[in-house]
Amino acid sequence: MAATALTFSIPAFAQSNASSNTPSNVSWAAQLTTQFRHIERDSKGRLGIFVLDTQRDRYVGYRQGERFPMCSTFKLVLAAAVLKRADQGKEKLDRPIPVKASDIVPNSPGTEKKVGDSMTLAELCAATTTLSDNAAANLILATLGGPKGMTAFARSIGDTAFRLDRIEPMMSNATPRDLRDTTTPQAMAETVQKLVLGDVLSEASRAQLTAWLVGNKTGDTRLRAGVPGDWRVGDKTGAGGHGTTNDVGLFWAPQRKPIIVSVYLTGSRATSDERNAAIAAVARAVTIDARV
């Protein structure tokens, strides 16, 4: 499938004011598309990108409608689902959840220290967003009705691409051509916009979700590495089998509305460092002309 690029005004649900395909926006999209194509070549894999510039009401995509394994990027939406239930009075963030030895799976750095004890839902959300803790994700999923409940939440906010079929770590296998546990770059970026900038969550819950994303400790070599030092970044990384390396985030420049970027790379033959560098290169390309 050929890669495509688009630039229009931001979709209706996100508009602050309408804008058209101005010559400058078309040029911006064309230049970025060329850079994305070069980055994909260097990444030795299949690269999907979607960029929402909320300051200038424009967006650009590259393979934005193709499916990619989500891996741990789904945990951003997972934490938001918990916050939504808390907003609705259906859940309490301070509710303790027991942590058993049988709950621990690979990459569970926070929960493995709490075996035999308990963690609150808020602590589990913090662990899964900032440390990408897999056991925490599974424990949270159990409170939502499992993968089906998680997918139902995505549908409830208008995301028709997101699908979660398994728990960790199986959902990160990223087997080629397997549609399970996938999304599209465009769908994920638009969902992030709804969750962090829209009205799906209360103001307090949006602030909490943002704080967790800004506090992420797993993304220093990906999107964050390509963003100017005086910008604030919040992101959620993901990684899995078959050279899959992802990052989804928001960039806030001083006195500027945020840019939302989703990057999904799979089937890559590059090293881990090279894959991380490819994602950083996307951020660098996106932010180079966005300074105010």
NUKENU-953459 format. One line per field, with one value per residue (C-alpha): residue number from 0; x negated, y negated, z. Coordinates in Angstrom, 1 decimal. Last residue first. Layout:
BEGIN
seq: NUM, ...
xx: X, ...
yy: Y, ...
zz: Z, ...
//
This chain:
BEGIN
seq: 291, 290, 289, 288, 287, 286, 285, 284, 283, 282, 281, 280, 279, 278, 277, 276, 275, 274, 273, 272, 271, 270, 269, 268, 267, 266, 265, 264, 263, 262, 261, 260, 259, 258, 257, 256, 255, 254, 253, 252, 251, 250, 249, 248, 247, 246, 245, 244, 243, 242, 241, 240, 239, 238, 237, 236, 235, 234, 233, 232, 231, 230, 229, 228, 227, 226, 225, 224, 223, 222, 221, 220, 219, 218, 217, 216, 215, 214, 213, 212, 211, 210, 209, 208, 207, 206, 205, 204, 203, 202, 201, 200, 199, 198, 197, 196, 195, 194, 193, 192, 191, 190, 189, 188, 187, 186, 185, 184, 183, 182, 181, 180, 179, 178, 177, 176, 175, 174, 173, 172, 171, 170, 169, 168, 167, 166, 165, 164, 163, 162, 161, 160, 159, 158, 157, 156, 155, 154, 153, 152, 151, 150, 149, 148, 147, 146, 145, 144, 143, 142, 141, 140, 139, 138, 137, 136, 135, 134, 133, 132, 131, 130, 129, 128, 127, 126, 125, 124, 123, 122, 121, 120, 119, 118, 117, 116, 115, 114, 113, 112, 111, 110, 109, 108, 107, 106, 105, 104, 103, 102, 101, 100, 99, 98, 97, 96, 95, 94, 93, 92, 91, 90, 89, 88, 87, 86, 85, 84, 83, 82, 81, 80, 79, 78, 77, 76, 75, 74, 73, 72, 71, 70, 69, 68, 67, 66, 65, 64, 63, 62, 61, 60, 59, 58, 57, 56, 55, 54, 53, 52, 51, 50, 49, 48, 47, 46, 45, 44, 43, 42, 41, 40, 39, 38, 37, 36, 35, 34, 33, 32, 31, 30, 29, 28, 27, 26, 25, 24, 23, 22, 21, 20, 19, 18, 17, 16, 15, 14, 13, 12, 11, 10, 9, 8, 7, 6, 5, 4, 3, 2, 1, 0
xx: -7.1, -8.8, -6.9, -9.3, -11.7, -9.1, -7.8, -11.1, -12.7, -9.8, -10.1, -13.9, -13.3, -11.2, -14.0, -16.6, -14.6, -14.6, -18.3, -19.0, -16.9, -18.8, -17.2, -15.4, -12.1, -8.8, -7.0, -7.2, -4.3, -4.6, -1.8, -2.3, -0.1, -1.3, -0.3, 0.9, -1.9, -3.1, -6.2, -6.2, -4.0, -4.6, -2.1, -2.9, -2.6, -5.7, -6.2, -8.9, -8.1, -11.1, -9.3, -8.2, -7.1, -7.6, -5.5, -6.0, -3.6, -4.2, -4.2, -6.6, -7.3, -9.4, -12.5, -14.8, -13.6, -12.0, -13.9, -15.0, -11.6, -10.1, -12.3, -15.5, -13.9, -10.7, -10.6, -10.4, -6.9, -6.2, -4.8, -2.4, -1.3, -0.9, 1.2, 3.5, 3.9, 4.6, 7.2, 8.8, 9.0, 10.6, 13.1, 12.6, 14.1, 14.1, 11.1, 7.4, 6.0, 8.6, 10.0, 6.6, 5.2, 8.0, 7.3, 3.6, 4.6, 7.0, 4.5, 1.7, 4.0, 4.8, 3.8, 4.2, 5.3, 5.0, 2.2, 0.6, -2.9, -3.0, -3.2, -3.8, -2.8, 0.7, -0.9, -2.6, -0.2, 3.5, 5.2, 7.8, 7.5, 8.9, 8.6, 9.9, 13.4, 12.5, 15.6, 15.4, 17.6, 15.8, 12.5, 14.4, 15.7, 12.2, 11.1, 14.1, 13.3, 9.7, 10.7, 13.9, 12.7, 11.4, 9.5, 7.8, 6.4, 4.7, 3.4, 1.9, 0.3, -1.2, -2.7, -4.4, -5.0, -7.0, -5.3, -1.9, -1.6, -3.0, -0.9, 2.2, 1.4, 0.8, 4.2, 5.9, 4.4, 1.7, 1.8, -0.6, -1.7, -3.7, -4.4, -7.9, -6.9, -4.2, -6.6, -9.1, -6.6, -8.4, -7.8, -4.7, -3.7, 0.0, -0.8, -2.9, 0.2, 1.0, 4.2, 6.1, 6.7, 9.4, 7.9, 8.9, 12.5, 14.7, 18.3, 18.7, 18.7, 15.5, 13.9, 15.1, 13.5, 10.2, 10.1, 10.7, 8.0, 5.4, 6.2, 6.1, 2.5, 1.8, 2.6, -0.8, -2.2, -2.0, 0.2, -0.6, 0.0, 2.9, 2.8, 4.8, 1.9, -0.5, -2.0, 0.3, 0.4, 2.5, 3.5, 5.2, 2.1, 1.9, 3.5, 0.8, 2.0, -0.6, 0.0, -2.8, -3.1, -6.5, -7.1, -10.6, -14.2, -14.3, -16.4, -13.8, -11.1, -13.1, -13.4, -9.7, -9.0, -11.2, -9.4, -6.0, -7.2, -8.0, -4.7, -2.7, -4.3, -3.9, -0.2, 0.1, -1.7, 0.5, 3.6, 5.8, 8.5, 9.1, 12.0, 11.7, 11.1, 11.6, 11.3, 14.5, 14.6, 11.4, 8.3, 8.1, 6.6, 3.3, 2.9, 0.0, 0.1, -2.1, -1.4, 0.0
yy: -30.9, -27.6, -25.2, -25.1, -22.5, -20.8, -18.2, -17.2, -16.9, -14.8, -12.5, -12.2, -11.1, -8.2, -7.2, -7.5, -5.0, -2.6, -3.0, -2.4, 0.7, 2.0, 1.8, 4.7, 3.1, 4.9, 2.3, -1.5, -3.5, -7.3, -9.4, -13.1, -15.8, -19.4, -21.6, -25.2, -27.7, -30.3, -28.2, -25.0, -22.1, -18.7, -15.8, -12.1, -8.7, -6.5, -3.2, -0.5, 2.8, 4.7, 8.0, 8.2, 5.4, 1.9, -1.0, -4.5, -6.9, -10.6, -14.0, -16.7, -20.3, -22.4, -24.3, -21.5, -21.4, -18.0, -15.3, -13.2, -13.5, -11.6, -8.6, -8.3, -9.8, -7.8, -5.3, -7.6, -9.1, -12.0, -14.2, -11.4, -10.9, -14.7, -14.9, -12.1, -13.9, -17.3, -15.7, -14.1, -17.4, -19.1, -16.3, -13.7, -13.3, -17.1, -17.6, -18.4, -15.3, -12.6, -13.9, -14.8, -11.5, -9.8, -11.9, -10.8, -7.2, -7.1, -8.8, -6.4, -3.4, -0.8, 2.8, 5.4, 8.1, 7.4, 9.9, 9.1, 9.3, 10.6, 7.7, 9.9, 7.0, 8.3, 11.4, 9.5, 8.3, 8.8, 9.8, 8.5, 4.7, 2.9, -0.8, -1.7, -2.9, -5.6, -7.6, -8.1, -5.1, -3.0, -3.4, -2.4, 0.7, 1.6, 1.5, 3.6, 6.2, 6.3, 7.1, 6.0, 2.6, 3.7, 6.6, 4.2, 2.3, 5.5, 6.3, 2.8, 3.0, 6.3, 4.7, 1.7, -0.9, -2.8, -6.2, -5.1, -1.6, -2.6, -5.8, -3.9, -1.3, -4.0, -5.6, -2.2, -1.8, 0.7, 3.8, 6.0, 9.6, 8.6, 4.8, 4.6, 6.6, 4.0, 1.2, 2.9, 5.1, 5.8, 9.5, 10.8, 10.5, 11.3, 14.8, 13.2, 11.4, 7.7, 6.8, 3.7, 0.8, -1.7, -5.2, -6.0, -5.2, -3.9, -4.3, -7.9, -9.1, -11.0, -7.9, -5.8, -8.4, -8.3, -4.5, -4.8, -7.5, -5.1, -2.5, -5.1, -5.9, -2.2, -1.5, -2.8, 0.4, 2.5, 0.8, 3.0, 1.1, 0.7, -1.6, -4.8, -7.2, -5.7, -9.1, -11.8, -15.6, -17.9, -21.5, -23.9, -26.2, -25.9, -22.4, -20.9, -17.3, -14.9, -11.3, -8.8, -5.2, -3.6, -0.2, 1.0, 0.4, -2.7, -4.6, -4.2, -5.3, -8.4, -9.3, -8.9, -10.9, -13.7, -13.8, -13.8, -16.6, -18.8, -18.0, -18.7, -22.1, -23.1, -22.2, -24.2, -27.2, -27.1, -27.2, -24.2, -25.8, -26.8, -26.5, -27.7, -25.9, -22.7, -19.4, -17.6, -19.1, -17.5, -19.8, -21.8, -19.9, -18.3, -14.8, -12.4, -9.0, -5.9, -3.4, 0.0
zz: 17.8, 16.9, 14.7, 11.8, 13.2, 15.4, 13.0, 11.5, 14.9, 16.2, 13.2, 13.7, 17.3, 15.9, 13.5, 16.3, 18.4, 15.5, 15.1, 18.7, 18.7, 15.6, 12.2, 10.5, 11.1, 10.6, 12.7, 13.3, 14.7, 15.4, 16.8, 17.1, 18.8, 18.6, 21.5, 21.5, 21.7, 24.2, 25.1, 23.1, 24.2, 22.5, 22.8, 22.5, 20.9, 20.6, 18.8, 18.2, 16.5, 15.1, 14.8, 18.4, 20.7, 21.8, 23.0, 24.3, 25.9, 25.7, 27.4, 26.3, 27.5, 25.1, 26.2, 25.2, 21.6, 20.6, 18.8, 21.9, 23.4, 20.5, 21.1, 23.3, 26.5, 26.2, 29.1, 32.1, 31.5, 33.9, 31.1, 30.3, 33.9, 34.4, 31.3, 32.5, 35.9, 34.2, 32.0, 35.0, 36.8, 33.8, 33.5, 30.7, 27.3, 26.9, 24.6, 25.1, 26.7, 26.0, 22.7, 21.3, 22.3, 20.5, 17.4, 17.5, 18.0, 15.1, 12.8, 13.6, 13.0, 15.6, 16.5, 19.2, 16.8, 13.1, 12.6, 9.3, 10.8, 14.4, 16.9, 19.9, 22.1, 23.0, 24.4, 27.2, 28.3, 27.7, 24.5, 22.0, 22.1, 19.1, 18.2, 14.8, 15.5, 18.0, 18.7, 22.4, 23.2, 20.7, 22.7, 25.9, 24.2, 23.2, 26.8, 27.9, 25.2, 26.4, 30.0, 31.7, 32.9, 36.4, 34.8, 32.4, 35.4, 36.7, 33.2, 32.8, 36.3, 35.3, 32.2, 33.8, 31.1, 33.7, 33.5, 32.0, 33.6, 37.0, 37.2, 36.3, 38.9, 41.6, 40.7, 40.9, 44.4, 44.9, 47.2, 49.1, 48.6, 45.6, 45.7, 44.3, 41.2, 40.6, 39.8, 37.5, 35.6, 32.4, 32.2, 33.9, 37.6, 38.4, 39.7, 42.5, 43.7, 43.8, 45.6, 44.2, 46.6, 45.6, 45.8, 42.2, 42.9, 40.2, 38.9, 39.9, 36.3, 36.7, 38.2, 35.2, 32.9, 34.9, 34.5, 30.7, 30.5, 32.1, 29.4, 26.6, 27.6, 28.1, 24.5, 23.6, 25.1, 22.0, 19.4, 16.5, 13.3, 10.9, 7.9, 7.8, 8.7, 6.2, 6.4, 7.8, 8.0, 10.1, 10.2, 12.6, 13.1, 16.9, 17.0, 14.9, 14.6, 13.2, 12.1, 11.4, 10.2, 9.4, 7.8, 8.3, 7.5, 9.6, 7.1, 4.4, 6.8, 7.7, 4.0, 3.5, 6.6, 5.2, 1.9, 3.7, 5.9, 2.9, 1.2, 4.4, 5.0, 1.3, 1.5, 4.7, 3.2, 0.2, 2.4, 2.6, 4.7, 8.3, 10.7, 14.2, 17.5, 15.6, 17.4, 16.7, 13.2, 12.0, 11.9, 8.7, 5.9, 5.0, 3.8, 3.0, 1.6, 1.7, -1.0, 0.0
//
